[in-house]
Amino acid sequence: MWREFRYWIAAVVFVVLAAAIAMGAGDGKAARKQMYPSTFPAGEGKMLADTKCQLCHSVSLVSQQAKDSTGWEKTLAQMEKWGGQLTPAEHDTLRRYLQAHFGVAHK
């Protein structure tokens, strides 16, 4: 009888642990989805990011950068050297947008 009881307890512990692990994995997926979005967030500059950045990059890639204003300035300047076309006003708007939504404070 004691042996059967031990097997029953072991089975219950296994099921509880498996459920806890499964729930934890699900939470991790949700956190990653929120951490690295598939669309740019609303705000002044979203349309520029949609049309200029997504020509070559996924939103997920851009959102992982976590750069300060100087970092985004250097990145935009490099993209323009490689053929990205922005007016000075678009450049400034896009830099502010990227820094506000994907700056160092957001990492």
Rosetta blueprint (number, residue, H / E / L):
1 M L
2 W H
3 R H
4 E H
5 F H
6 R H
7 Y H
8 W H
9 I H
10 A H
11 A H
12 V H
13 V H
14 F H
15 V H
16 V H
17 L H
18 A H
19 A H
20 A H
21 I H
22 A H
23 M H
24 G H
25 A H
26 G H
27 D H
28 G H
29 K H
30 A H
31 A H
32 R H
33 K H
34 Q H
35 M H
36 Y L
37 P L
38 S L
39 T L
40 F L
41 P L
42 A L
43 G L
44 E L
45 G L
46 K H
47 M H
48 L H
49 A H
50 D H
51 T H
52 K H
53 C H
54 Q H
55 L H
56 C L
57 H L
58 S L
59 V H
60 S H
61 L H
62 V H
63 S H
64 Q L
65 Q L
66 A L
67 K L
68 D L
69 S H
70 T H
71 G H
72 W H
73 E H
74 K H
75 T H
76 L H
77 A H
78 Q H
79 M H
80 E H
81 K H
82 W L
83 G L
84 G L
85 Q L
86 L L
87 T L
88 P H
89 A H
90 E H
91 H H
92 D H
93 T H
94 L H
95 R H
96 R H
97 Y H
98 L H
99 Q H
100 A H
101 H H
102 F H
103 G L
104 V H
105 A H
106 H H
107 K L
